[in-house]
């Protein structure tokens, strides 16, 4: 067999294997806003990890808030959570929540400087281009893009013919202040808007797109606050142009929800190819199982994972 024929054969085999992989079901687990009531929640959190390891999904995402807003933001606690993350077997991805940094200036949280805590989070939890987990997957960080080197926490990855990404949006109005210094918010909002463009561009040849973030940007069905307005507008614009299914998985409000919260055409129509999935949290230490089904028009089936 000459070299040209051999190359064509290998290319055909690769394309065939890729097509088969995109036709297989796979499972994601998402959870967040836990553990909150420490130290009492530690044993339950360990059971959550044990259950997820046994379930062995294709990957797991923690959507932020690995502590409550009224517990200490100590370096020792961060180290403890990092150690927990290292015990997880499947690929494990984490995106920050407000309780880990924006709310750390609260007296009960230790009166830390939020920007200093954010810098520590970035250094401690995002020092690699791979996920957590005994079995790791490669991640593409926004930090690789010129001008956004700081934003190591925004990551994307391709799996099963779909695009996945985290985006750093947090509760407490995304650290936007009606009065005061908004430099951190301004820089991160600029990065997030650019990140949305980059991720949607990467998803053009994929079957669909799923984002993971901490903030509930649609809290109580109200119009997004100033901390989220531009991001929601950008998501709306890009989702309409994309035309395929877009999913957003978030935490923050501690209630299990699946809905289509974005309205278009002067708020008279629903953006039908955008679906939000909100996870449990706080006292309800449960997870969400999301199964990709290539035969389903909605792409994903969502189930509750109740953990004793």
Residue pairs with C-beta under 8 A, 6 or more apart in sequence:
1 9
18 161
21 160
21 161
22 160
22 161
22 207
22 294
23 294
24 160
24 294
25 291
25 292
25 293
25 294
26 57
26 58
26 159
26 160
26 291
26 292
27 55
27 57
27 58
27 289
27 290
27 291
27 292
28 57
28 58
28 59
28 60
28 61
28 210
28 289
28 290
28 291
28 292
29 52
29 55
29 57
29 59
29 60
29 61
29 287
29 288
29 289
29 290
29 305
30 60
30 61
30 62
30 63
30 212
30 249
30 277
30 279
30 287
30 288
30 290
31 48
31 52
31 60
31 61
31 62
31 63
31 279
31 280
31 281
31 286
31 287
31 288
32 62
32 63
32 64
32 65
32 66
32 97
32 214
32 251
32 252
32 279
32 281
33 63
33 64
33 65
33 97
33 251
33 252
33 254
33 279
33 280
33 281
33 282
34 41
34 45
34 48
34 65
34 66
34 281
34 282
34 285
35 41
35 42
35 44
35 45
35 66
35 67
35 285
36 65
36 67
36 68
36 71
36 281
36 282
36 283
37 68
37 282
37 283
38 67
38 68
38 71
38 77
41 285
44 285
44 307
45 84
45 285
46 84
47 307
47 308
48 285
48 287
48 307
49 84
49 87
49 88
51 287
51 305
51 307
52 60
52 88
52 90
52 287
53 87
53 88
53 89
53 90
55 289
55 305
56 89
56 90
57 90
57 289
58 90
58 91
58 159
58 160
59 90
59 91
59 92
59 93
59 131
59 133
59 137
59 159
60 88
60 90
60 91
60 92
60 93
60 133
61 92
61 93
61 94
61 95
61 166
61 212
61 249
62 85
62 92
62 93
62 94
62 95
63 95
63 97
63 212
63 213
63 214
63 249
63 250
63 251
63 279
64 94
64 95
64 96
64 97
64 98
64 99
64 100
64 170
64 213
64 214
64 251
64 252
65 97
65 98
65 99
65 100
65 171
65 214
65 251
65 252
65 281
66 81
66 94
66 97
66 99
66 100
67 73
67 77
67 81
67 99
67 100
68 99
68 282
69 98
69 99
69 103
69 106
69 108
69 109
70 106
70 108
70 109
71 77
71 99
71 108
71 109
72 108
72 109
72 110
73 99
73 100
73 101
73 103
73 104
73 109
73 110
73 112
73 117
74 110
75 120
78 100
78 120
78 121
78 124
78 125
79 124
82 124
82 125
85 92
85 94
85 125
85 132
86 132
88 132
88 133
88 134
89 133
89 134
89 135
90 133
90 134
90 135
91 131
91 132
91 133
91 135
91 136
91 137
92 131
92 132
92 133
93 131
93 132
93 139
93 155
93 157
93 166
93 212
94 125
94 132
95 153
95 166
95 167
95 168
95 212
95 213
95 214
96 118
96 121
96 125
96 153
96 168
96 170
96 214
97 170
97 171
97 214
97 251
97 252
98 170
98 171
98 172
98 175
98 214
98 215
98 252
99 109
99 171
100 117
100 121
101 114
101 115
101 117
101 118
101 121
101 170
102 114
102 118
102 170
102 171
102 172
102 175
103 109
103 114
103 172
104 110
104 111
104 112
104 113
104 114
104 117
105 111
105 112
105 113
105 114
114 175
114 184
115 184
118 184
121 153
122 150
122 152
122 153
125 153
126 141
126 152
126 153
126 155
127 152
129 138
129 139
129 140
129 141
130 136
130 137
130 138
130 139
131 137
131 139
131 157
137 157
137 159
138 157
139 155
139 156
139 157
140 155
140 156
140 157
141 151
141 152
141 153
141 154
141 155
142 148
142 151
142 152
142 154
142 155
142 191
142 194
142 195
142 198
143 149
143 150
143 151
143 152
143 154
145 194
145 198
148 154
148 191
148 194
148 195
150 187
150 191
151 168
151 188
151 191
151 195
153 166
153 168
154 165
154 166
154 167
154 168
154 191
154 192
154 195
155 165
155 166
156 163
156 164
156 165
156 166
156 198
156 199
156 202
157 163
157 164
157 165
158 164
158 202
158 206
160 292
161 206
161 207
162 203
162 206
162 207
162 208
162 209
162 210
162 292
162 299
163 199
163 202
163 203
163 206
163 208
163 209
163 210
164 209
164 210
164 211
164 212
165 195
165 199
165 209
165 210
165 211
165 212
166 211
166 212
166 213
167 192
167 195
167 196
167 199
167 211
167 212
167 213
167 231
168 188
168 191
168 192
168 213
168 214
169 192
169 213
169 214
169 215
169 217
169 228
169 231
170 214
170 215
170 252
171 214
171 215
171 216
171 252
173 225
173 226
173 227
173 228
174 185
174 188
174 189
174 215
174 225
174 227
174 228
174 231
175 182
175 184
175 185
175 188
175 227
176 182
176 185
176 225
176 226
176 227
177 185
178 226
185 227
189 230
189 231
192 231
193 230
193 231
193 234
196 231
196 234
196 235
196 238
197 234
197 238
199 209
199 211
200 209
200 238
200 241
200 242
203 209
203 242
203 244
204 242
206 244
207 244
207 245
207 294
207 299
208 244
208 245
208 246
208 247
208 299
209 242
209 244
209 245
209 246
209 247
210 246
210 247
210 248
210 249
210 300
211 246
211 247
211 248
211 249
212 248
212 249
212 250
213 248
213 249
213 250
214 250
214 251
214 252
215 227
215 228
215 250
215 252
216 250
216 251
216 252
216 253
216 278
217 224
217 228
217 231
217 232
217 250
218 224
218 259
218 261
218 262
218 276
219 252
219 253
221 261
224 231
224 232
232 262
235 246
235 248
235 262
235 274
236 262
236 264
236 271
236 274
239 246
239 262
239 271
239 273
239 274
240 264
240 271
242 273
243 273
244 273
245 273
245 275
245 298
245 299
246 273
246 274
246 275
247 274
247 275
247 276
247 277
247 299
247 300
248 274
248 275
248 276
248 277
249 276
249 277
249 278
249 279
249 288
249 290
250 276
250 277
250 278
250 279
251 278
251 279
251 281
252 278
252 281
253 278
253 281
254 280
254 281
254 282
254 283
254 284
255 278
255 280
256 278
256 279
256 280
256 284
256 286
256 288
256 304
257 276
257 277
257 278
258 275
258 276
258 277
258 278
258 302
259 275
259 276
260 270
260 271
260 272
260 274
260 275
260 276
261 274
261 276
262 270
262 271
262 274
263 269
263 270
263 271
264 270
264 271
275 298
277 288
277 290
277 302
279 287
279 288
280 286
280 287
280 288
280 304
285 307
286 304
286 305
286 306
286 307
287 305
287 307
288 302
288 303
288 304
288 305
289 302
289 303
289 304
289 305
290 300
290 301
290 302
290 303
291 300
291 301
291 302
291 303
292 299
292 300
293 299
293 300
293 301
